[in-house]
Amino acid sequence: MAAIESFRDLIAWQKGMFLAEKIYRATENFPRREQFGLAMQLRKAAVSVPSNIAEGFGRYSRADYLHFLNIARGSLNEVQTQIEIAERVGVISGEIPCELQALALETARVLKGLINGLRNKGSS
């Protein structure tokens, strides 16, 4: 296993980046009336995920790192909620919401593993 030298090496960050990219592409087709509403909120929450993972990685303490990873986890919950709202109000449909939710869940799973690994490392 290769050493983690940068936040870019973290699978959680990579998945968060992919999710943010997919969210941006999906929201390009939102109605004009939603470009400064739900589309912007969804983009902001999606961008927050890899951004907080990266910021936490750059901190000097495990506690700070975990704090930012938990913020990223909260942002993922926001993303999942906003995808569901977008689907319920009809601005996304078909396979798109399912694909986005699946990406969000996979990102959450990997992020949870990173958080648990850091917590367990701190207690040993």
Secondary structure by P-SEA (a helix, b strand, c coil): ccccccccccaaaaaaaaaaaaaaaaaccccccccccaaaaaaaaaaaaaaaaaaaaacccaaaaaaaaaaaaaaaaaaaaaaaaaaaacccccaaaaaaaaaaaaaaaaaaaaaaaaaaaaac
